[in-house]
Amino acid sequence: MSNPLPRGCKTINEIQVGDEFRQTYQVTDADVQKFAEISGDFNPAHFNDDYASKTVFRGRIAHGMISVAKFSGIFGMDLPGLGAIWGAQTAKFLAPVKLNTPYTAIARCSQVAEKFCVFETWVEDSEGKRMLEG
């Protein structure tokens, strides 16, 4: 299997405040299984329909960190892209991410310094409701 090449790379000198990248995605059963294998989190809220239907979420939900991980792809492949190192991230989970539902991960540059950029990050649903911020 060959790895995809970075797509929309910009150098530190090319990035401007307000630059933004959006990636639409859906979390699938396969994604949840892979993440559980990596993280060790097999909570039935992610796997068991009957159990999850009785929770406050009224159905299965994705691991929140799957959505956070989408920013690794954005920063490494799109904005800034090639050579970028993700230095820090906060995450506030505002609403659950449901399986097989479209969401958009958004990263927007809010500060450019000599050797780093700061990005606002969030995930929203198709109606613009924020699921997480960081």
VMD Tcl script that draws the C-alpha trace (Angstrom):
set ca {
  {0.00 0.00 0.00}
  {1.40 3.40 -0.91}
  {0.89 6.36 1.35}
  {-0.91 9.43 0.00}
  {1.18 12.51 -0.63}
  {0.54 15.79 1.20}
  {-2.03 17.87 -0.67}
  {-2.28 21.58 0.16}
  {1.03 22.38 1.80}
  {2.06 25.87 2.82}
  {5.28 26.99 4.44}
  {5.34 29.10 7.60}
  {5.99 32.12 5.36}
  {2.90 31.41 3.23}
  {0.32 30.80 5.96}
  {-1.85 33.76 6.90}
  {-4.27 34.36 9.74}
  {-7.66 33.18 8.51}
  {-6.34 30.37 6.30}
  {-8.65 27.43 6.76}
  {-8.95 23.79 5.76}
  {-12.09 21.64 5.99}
  {-12.31 17.87 5.82}
  {-15.66 16.09 5.71}
  {-15.76 12.57 7.11}
  {-17.95 9.87 8.63}
  {-16.94 7.53 11.43}
  {-17.71 3.92 10.48}
  {-17.89 0.68 12.43}
  {-14.46 -0.19 11.04}
  {-13.03 3.11 12.36}
  {-14.46 2.43 15.84}
  {-13.02 -1.10 15.82}
  {-9.56 0.09 14.72}
  {-9.51 2.86 17.32}
  {-10.57 0.45 20.07}
  {-7.76 -1.91 19.10}
  {-5.23 0.93 19.31}
  {-6.61 2.58 22.46}
  {-7.96 -0.41 24.35}
  {-11.32 1.38 24.76}
  {-14.02 -1.21 24.07}
  {-16.72 0.64 26.02}
  {-20.13 -0.79 25.01}
  {-21.31 2.77 24.27}
  {-19.22 2.38 21.11}
  {-20.10 -1.23 20.24}
  {-23.36 -2.49 21.71}
  {-26.60 -1.13 20.22}
  {-28.78 -2.36 23.08}
  {-26.51 -0.96 25.77}
  {-25.98 2.34 23.93}
  {-29.72 2.83 23.33}
  {-30.20 3.03 27.11}
  {-27.58 5.74 27.62}
  {-28.03 9.49 27.56}
  {-26.84 9.36 23.91}
  {-29.71 7.04 22.83}
  {-27.44 5.09 20.50}
  {-23.88 4.17 19.70}
  {-21.32 6.97 19.57}
  {-17.82 7.23 18.18}
  {-14.79 7.63 20.41}
  {-14.31 11.39 20.72}
  {-10.61 11.12 19.98}
  {-11.32 9.79 16.48}
  {-12.57 13.26 15.58}
  {-9.59 14.90 17.29}
  {-7.30 12.63 15.25}
  {-8.71 14.11 12.04}
  {-6.64 17.21 12.81}
  {-3.45 15.15 12.63}
  {-4.31 14.42 9.01}
  {-5.16 18.05 8.29}
  {-1.96 19.41 9.84}
  {0.30 16.75 8.33}
  {-1.25 16.62 4.88}
  {-3.10 19.85 4.14}
  {-2.53 22.93 6.29}
  {0.34 23.50 6.81}
  {1.18 20.02 5.45}
  {4.56 18.50 4.68}
  {6.96 18.82 7.63}
  {4.40 20.20 10.08}
  {4.57 18.96 13.66}
  {1.44 19.13 15.80}
  {2.62 20.68 19.06}
  {-0.44 20.89 21.31}
  {-4.19 20.42 21.28}
  {-7.06 21.02 23.64}
  {-10.41 19.34 23.12}
  {-13.79 20.18 24.55}
  {-16.39 17.58 23.61}
  {-19.70 19.40 23.13}
  {-21.90 16.69 21.59}
  {-21.50 13.04 20.61}
  {-20.38 12.02 17.14}
  {-22.74 9.37 15.77}
  {-21.64 6.65 13.40}
  {-22.19 6.94 9.64}
  {-23.14 10.61 9.87}
  {-21.28 13.36 7.98}
  {-19.17 15.79 9.99}
  {-16.59 18.41 9.02}
  {-13.29 18.95 10.82}
  {-12.15 22.57 10.45}
  {-8.78 24.12 11.22}
  {-8.38 27.90 10.93}
  {-5.13 29.79 11.49}
  {-5.53 32.33 14.30}
  {-1.88 33.32 14.84}
  {1.35 33.16 12.85}
  {4.66 33.50 14.68}
  {8.25 33.10 13.52}
  {8.39 29.31 13.91}
  {4.83 28.19 14.59}
  {1.17 28.81 13.87}
  {-1.82 28.55 16.18}
  {-5.01 27.04 14.82}
  {-8.57 27.09 16.08}
  {-10.05 23.63 15.54}
  {-13.58 22.34 15.67}
  {-15.87 19.66 14.29}
  {-19.38 20.48 13.17}
  {-22.33 18.56 11.78}
  {-24.07 19.31 8.49}
  {-26.18 22.01 10.18}
  {-23.18 23.81 11.69}
  {-23.64 22.50 15.25}
  {-20.25 22.12 16.92}
  {-19.45 18.67 18.24}
  {-16.03 19.58 19.61}
  {-13.73 22.57 19.89}
  {-10.04 22.84 20.59}
}
mol new
graphics top color blue
foreach p $ca { graphics top sphere $p radius 0.5 }
foreach p [lrange $ca 0 end-1] q [lrange $ca 1 end] { graphics top cylinder $p $q radius 0.2 }
display resetview
